[in-house]
Amino acid sequence: MAESVARCAFLKSLNCSIICYFERGRVATLTGFRDRKGREVLYRLLEMGLLVSDTPRGKVRLSFPTDAAEQWFPRLYPAATGA
């Protein structure tokens, strides 16, 4: 359940966070959730590495962790076929 909520919130915020930082307080607006749920989603996305921040209370931005690359960009880097 938490994974699906995080994915939904992440995809909703993707369009406006690719090239910019945004204030943590805007996460509820960006995701469409109320304040409390928006904060929960923010913390979960930070834990998953999908959002990052330079400081504990600073603005956040989108991140592309390597372990998520295959899921987000299937076949972007084809598996080695053995040599």
WOKAWO-V305968 format. One record per residue. N is the residue number from 1. RES is the residue in one letter. PSI is psi in whole degrees, 0 to 359 (999 if undefined). BURIAL is I if it has 9 or more other ideal C-beta (glycine too) atoms within 8 Angstrom, else O. Layout:
BEGIN
N&RES&PSI&BURIAL ; N&RES&PSI&BURIAL
END
This chain:
BEGIN
1&M&312&O ; 2&A&322&O ; 3&E&317&O ; 4&S&323&O ; 5&V&315&I ; 6&A&317&I ; 7&R&315&O ; 8&C&312&I ; 9&A&320&I ; 10&F&313&I ; 11&L&324&O ; 12&K&325&I ; 13&S&348&I ; 14&L&317&I ; 15&N&332&O ; 16&C&1&O ; 17&S&2&I ; 18&I&316&O ; 19&I&9&O ; 20&C&159&O ; 21&Y&154&O ; 22&F&153&I ; 23&E&143&O ; 24&R&326&I ; 25&G&343&O ; 26&R&352&O ; 27&V&323&I ; 28&A&317&I ; 29&T&316&O ; 30&L&325&I ; 31&T&339&I ; 32&G&2&O ; 33&F&161&I ; 34&R&170&O ; 35&D&308&O ; 36&R&311&O ; 37&K&323&I ; 38&G&318&I ; 39&R&320&I ; 40&E&316&I ; 41&V&317&I ; 42&L&310&I ; 43&Y&321&O ; 44&R&317&I ; 45&L&323&I ; 46&L&316&I ; 47&E&320&O ; 48&M&348&O ; 49&G&11&I ; 50&L&337&I ; 51&L&148&I ; 52&V&160&O ; 53&S&148&I ; 54&D&335&O ; 55&T&161&O ; 56&P&334&O ; 57&R&9&O ; 58&G&180&O ; 59&K&156&I ; 60&V&159&I ; 61&R&162&I ; 62&L&144&I ; 63&S&151&O ; 64&F&83&O ; 65&P&145&I ; 66&T&328&O ; 67&D&347&O ; 68&A&354&I ; 69&A&315&I ; 70&E&322&O ; 71&Q&318&O ; 72&W&325&O ; 73&F&71&O ; 74&P&138&O ; 75&R&15&O ; 76&L&316&O ; 77&Y&95&O ; 78&P&146&O ; 79&A&147&O ; 80&A&140&O ; 81&T&10&O ; 82&G&137&O ; 83&A&999&O
END
